[in-house]
Amino acid sequence: MPDKAAAVLNGIKKQYKDFTLGPVDLTIPAGTIVGLVGENGAGKTTTLKILTGVNPPDSGRAELLGGSPRDAAVRARVGVVFEDAYFYEGMSAARIGRSMAGIFGSRWDAKAYAGYLNRFGLDANKKVKEYSRGMRMKLSLATALAHAPEMLVLDEPTAGLDPVVRGEILDLFLDFIQDENHTILMSSHITSDLEQVADSIAYLHHGTLLFHEDKDTLMQEYGLLRCGEADLRRLPEGMAVHTRQSAFGCETLVKGRTEVLRLLPGAVCDPASIDDIMRFYSGRDGQ
Amino acid sequence: MKGLLYKDWSILIGQYRKNIFLVLILYLGMAYLFNTPFMLYALVFMFGIYTQSAVSFDESSHWDTYAHTLPIHPAAVVGSKYLLGLIAIVGSFVIGMVAFLFFPSIARGTMGMEEALVGMLAAAALSLLYFSLSLPLSYQFGSERARAVVIVVILLLLMVAMTTTVLLSSEQMQVIQRFFGFRGPAEIWDSNLGQAVVMDVEYGSLTQWARNLHFWWLIGGCVAFGVLLYVVSWKVSTVIYRHKQF
């Protein structure tokens, strides 16, 4: 991962009546796509809101592009998409563009905005409420991109979209990240999307960051071991994250797949997907 | 601020264009047909109410969460609502005053422009008071709950005013009424009799009130108080907004 950080969360804590986030320590390396995963209510949106200056943390420090997220000049360099927070749906894309031009001033590139609308096939004069879910997301992205941000912070940008639209949006992210100064932090439940585009994965579980690791390392590191209980007992402590028993035997999420295969040469240990990792961690904590 | 004003303006016009036009025609029509100046005073308040809806639209789209990610300060987000409210009040004030130029009573000479001006200024002051209460409450409790709270607050203010008048003796009330020109002098000099005679008359028309300079102090004071309250309210709303969690 590159050394330069686009964003840093240092000891971030946020307490709500029925939920506590953190302390979270997370560094988003510049020039990468970081996927933030976690179950519903794990604290993904809370984390993104703190990072983008929507809410302050109770304790800890959030740094965005070298400054504070509460600083408007810093926020001018970031494009943000939240799943359900945007302009009123009675507005048209053209009017949203004019409003954003007034908000961003000289940073707003009306031509670029029109270009994105054109690329996404969006009618600028249609009201947002007349758009499909996919079109709304594309409009949100056009709005987030038209002031040439250095970083995109996206909350569930591909949720509820069909595979074609998701593919278009992921392509857009890959285009954006071609510039080595550009960074994306995106939360998603669709882990297959992250497997396609993310450089690293941060996993939030019940408000705690379980890990933030390079995606390829993660895929190599974790494995799904299928073996008998006797074999399982031969593994050193801490290697098996969680075991699920089923009618077909037991399935275990293991950390250190290469080592497991060395210790149990006859066992089947396939690379685990992000979904598998999430399912097993969540199963472990549910016990 | 320009972008925020444009956003609210385009939402309100987009949602209420026909409605606003209808209200304008209805209120002007009723004012002219029934020779009722009250409808023109009410126009100021009605137009102001539309701007209050901008807060409701923001709530329904969770705009404030999004706004916090944009390069704008909380004071500007809140300030745009106050500015929009002021534009609506001033705009409808001007429309109302122009409408009064052709008002039947004015044309017949039974009502003066002076009276129209006082009525419109009072309506503007009342609108400023309403927004000064409703906007901070909307940011604190949400616009739906704020409407109910504002009604309760206004009822409380009315009760305070009524209690004050009850607590004052009739002599004290007369002194106050006399000071502001709502009542004639206690006695006047009768040159025929060569002595002062009791002349305690309650004035019922604005033409009589307007002769007293203090009456204009009262009107000016109400408007100035309304403006001051509006500015204080803006500051309070900004503090509430800044500390609000989304």
Interface residues (C-beta under 8 A of the other chain):
Chain A: K49 T52 G53 V54 N55 A72 A73 R75 A76 V78 V80 F82 D84 A85 Y86 F87 Y88 E89 G90 M91 R95 R98 S99 M100 A101 G102 I103 F104 R107 K127 V153
Chain B: M1 K2 G3 L4 L5 Y6 K7 S10 I11 G14 Q15 F57 D58 S60 S61 H62 W63 T65 Y66 H68 T69 L70 P71 I72 H73 Q245 F246
